[in-house]
Amino acid sequence: MSEPRYELYAIKYAHHARRRSENFIGGDPHDGPMPLDYFVWLIRGGGREVVVDTGFSAAVAAKRGRDHIRCPTAGLRLLGTEAKTVKDVVITHLHYDHVGNFDLFPAATLHLQDLEMRYATGRYMGHECFRGAYDVEDVVGMVRRVYEDRVRFHEGDAELAPGISLHLIGGHTMGLQVVRVQTRRGWVVLASDASHFYANMDETRPFPIVWSVADMVDGYRKLRALAESPAHIIPGHDPLVLERYPAPSRDLQGIAVRLD
């Protein structure tokens, strides 16, 4: 029996102005604006809705100097999905911009890699260079969800459902996972922060927030092996995603695009 073919959406919820030199290890000789967009993703089909990552709140945006456009749950609602009824949420990693707002998904099982929880609660968080993109309240909140039996841990690659699989990449963090989805155009991979921008993976120029540069670079190869083609890989923060893919409707221009 063939896997279901899912609809797949990227939903923008925040923005941050940055320079090119901030997005590559070693900087960039042609420095100029290269902003970040922040997304959550929705997988829908076969009676199933899976949300990938949960974003951050307006309060966290103010603390970290980001432009918060809308609550990610508001973006999901524009696509007809209510956060309170979602049963499965994949947390690609525990950085503040991927795990905030998880309390707005009260019915969801949260899917996380064993290695990511070990990293976020272990010895390396004693160093600012590793903990800077984590918010301790998010990590503590995730531990509380573990004690509520709300977290399903994965050890490496795993099938979440027919046509949806999780794959351990590491690199950016110790336990970063990506999501592979069967769509009408073939296997699409949500890279999350395995590659922030198309340029990181296309030019093999890693993003500077990194646990292991070697694992990050090896991850680019794994992304290509998992996807139908390089054009089927969706980076985690590139504004070009909104240019390369169509909005599902005219009123969602600049808010969401359909990736399948």
C-alpha positions in Angstrom: 0.0 0.0 0.0 1.4 3.4 -1.0 2.0 6.2 1.5 -0.6 9.0 1.8 0.3 12.2 0.0 0.2 15.1 2.3 -0.4 18.8 1.9 2.5 20.8 3.4 2.6 24.4 4.4 5.2 26.9 5.7 3.7 29.6 7.9 5.7 32.8 8.7 5.3 34.3 12.2 8.3 36.5 12.8 11.2 38.3 11.1 14.7 39.5 12.0 17.0 41.8 10.1 20.6 40.4 9.8 23.7 40.9 7.8 25.2 38.2 5.5 28.3 38.2 7.6 26.2 36.9 10.5 24.9 33.9 8.6 28.1 32.1 7.7 31.1 30.8 9.6 33.9 33.2 8.7 31.5 35.9 7.6 31.0 37.0 4.0 33.1 39.1 1.7 30.1 40.6 0.1 28.3 41.7 3.2 24.8 43.2 3.0 21.3 42.5 4.3 20.3 38.9 4.7 17.3 38.7 7.0 15.8 35.7 8.8 12.2 34.7 8.5 10.7 32.4 11.2 8.3 29.6 10.3 6.3 26.8 11.6 5.1 24.0 9.3 1.8 22.1 8.9 1.4 18.6 7.4 -2.1 17.7 6.6 -3.8 14.7 4.9 -5.4 11.3 5.5 -7.3 12.7 8.5 -4.1 13.7 10.2 -2.6 17.1 11.1 1.0 17.3 12.3 2.6 20.6 13.3 6.3 21.0 13.1 7.7 23.4 15.7 5.8 26.0 17.7 7.7 29.2 17.3 8.1 31.9 20.0 5.8 34.4 21.8 5.6 38.2 21.4 7.3 38.5 24.9 10.3 36.4 23.8 10.5 38.4 20.6 10.7 41.7 22.5 13.4 40.2 24.8 15.5 39.0 21.9 14.9 41.9 19.5 12.8 40.0 16.9 9.8 41.3 14.9 6.8 39.2 16.0 4.2 39.3 13.3 1.5 36.9 14.7 1.2 34.0 17.1 2.0 30.8 15.1 -1.4 29.5 16.3 -3.1 32.4 14.5 -1.3 31.4 11.3 -2.4 27.8 11.7 -6.0 29.1 12.2 -5.9 30.9 8.9 -5.3 27.5 7.3 -8.2 26.0 9.2 -6.2 24.2 11.9 -6.8 24.8 15.6 -3.8 24.4 17.9 -5.9 23.0 20.7 -7.0 20.0 18.7 -3.6 19.0 17.1 -2.5 15.6 18.3 1.1 15.5 17.1 3.8 18.2 17.2 7.3 17.6 16.1 9.9 19.6 17.9 12.9 19.7 15.6 15.1 21.0 18.4 14.7 23.0 21.6 16.0 26.4 20.6 13.7 29.2 21.7 12.3 29.9 18.2 11.2 26.3 17.6 9.7 25.2 21.0 8.1 28.3 22.5 4.3 28.2 22.6 4.1 24.4 23.1 1.7 25.0 25.9 -0.8 26.2 23.3 -1.1 22.7 22.0 -2.7 21.0 25.0 -3.8 17.8 23.2 -0.5 17.1 21.4 2.1 14.5 21.9 5.5 16.3 21.4 8.1 14.4 19.4 11.7 15.0 20.3 15.0 13.3 19.9 16.6 11.7 23.0 19.9 13.4 22.2 18.3 16.9 22.1 17.0 16.6 25.7 20.3 15.2 26.8 22.1 18.2 25.2 19.7 20.8 26.5 19.8 19.6 30.1 23.5 18.5 30.2 27.0 19.8 30.8 27.3 21.9 27.6 24.6 24.3 28.8 27.2 25.6 31.2 28.7 27.4 28.3 27.1 30.5 26.8 28.2 29.6 23.2 25.9 26.5 23.4 23.1 27.7 25.6 22.5 31.1 24.0 19.7 30.0 21.7 17.9 28.1 24.4 15.4 29.5 26.8 15.6 27.8 30.2 11.9 28.1 30.7 11.2 26.2 27.5 13.6 23.4 28.5 12.1 23.2 32.0 8.6 23.2 30.5 9.6 20.3 28.3 10.8 18.4 31.3 7.5 19.0 32.9 5.7 17.6 29.8 7.9 14.5 30.1 6.6 14.0 33.6 3.1 14.4 32.3 3.7 11.6 29.7 3.3 14.1 26.9 6.7 13.6 25.1 7.5 10.8 22.8 11.3 10.4 22.5 12.9 9.1 19.3 16.4 7.6 19.1 17.6 8.4 15.6 15.4 7.9 12.5 11.8 6.9 13.0 8.4 6.7 11.2 5.9 9.1 12.7 3.1 7.9 10.3 3.0 6.4 6.8 4.6 9.0 4.6 6.0 11.1 7.5 9.4 10.2 9.0 11.9 11.8 11.4 15.6 11.8 10.8 18.4 12.7 13.2 20.9 15.2 11.7 22.6 16.9 14.6 25.1 19.6 13.7 23.3 22.8 14.6 22.4 21.1 18.0 23.2 17.6 19.2 19.7 16.3 18.6 18.4 18.3 15.7 15.9 16.3 13.6 14.4 16.9 10.2 11.0 15.8 8.8 10.5 13.9 5.5 7.0 14.1 4.0 5.5 12.3 1.0 3.6 14.9 -1.1 2.1 15.0 -4.5 5.5 16.2 -6.0 7.5 13.5 -4.1 9.5 13.4 -0.9 10.0 16.9 0.6 12.3 17.4 3.5 11.7 20.2 6.1 15.3 20.9 7.0 14.6 23.2 9.9 18.0 24.5 11.1 20.0 21.7 9.4 20.2 24.6 6.9 19.0 28.0 7.8 19.3 29.3 4.2 19.5 27.7 0.8 23.0 29.2 0.6 24.2 27.3 3.7 23.7 23.9 2.1 24.1 24.9 -1.6 27.5 26.5 -0.9 28.6 24.3 2.0 29.0 27.3 4.2 27.6 26.5 7.7 25.6 28.8 9.9 27.6 30.0 12.9 25.3 28.7 15.7 26.5 25.1 15.7 27.3 22.2 18.0 29.3 20.2 15.4 30.5 21.7 12.1 31.3 18.3 10.8 27.9 16.9 11.6 26.3 20.1 10.0 28.2 19.6 6.8 27.5 15.9 6.7 23.9 16.8 7.3 23.7 18.6 4.0 24.5 15.3 2.2 21.9 13.5 4.3 19.3 16.1 3.3 20.0 15.6 -0.3 19.7 11.8 0.1 16.4 12.1 1.8 14.7 14.5 -0.6 13.4 13.8 -4.1 15.8 16.5 -5.4 17.7 19.5 -4.0 14.6 21.5 -4.9 12.6 19.4 -2.4 14.6 20.6 0.6 13.0 23.5 2.6 15.5 25.5 4.7 14.4 26.7 8.1 14.7 30.5 7.9 15.1 31.6 4.3 12.8 34.4 3.1 13.2 32.9 -0.4 10.8 30.2 0.7 7.9 32.7 0.4 9.1 33.6 -3.1 9.6 30.2 -4.5 6.3 28.7 -3.4 2.7 29.8 -3.9 0.4 31.1 -1.3 -2.6 28.8 -0.8 -4.9 31.8 -1.5 -4.6 35.5 -2.3 -5.4 36.6 1.3 -2.5 34.4 2.6 0.2 36.1 0.5 3.2 36.8 2.7 1.8 34.6 5.5 1.8 31.0 4.2 2.9 29.0 1.2 2.1 25.5 0.0 5.2 23.3 -0.3 3.8 20.1 -1.8 
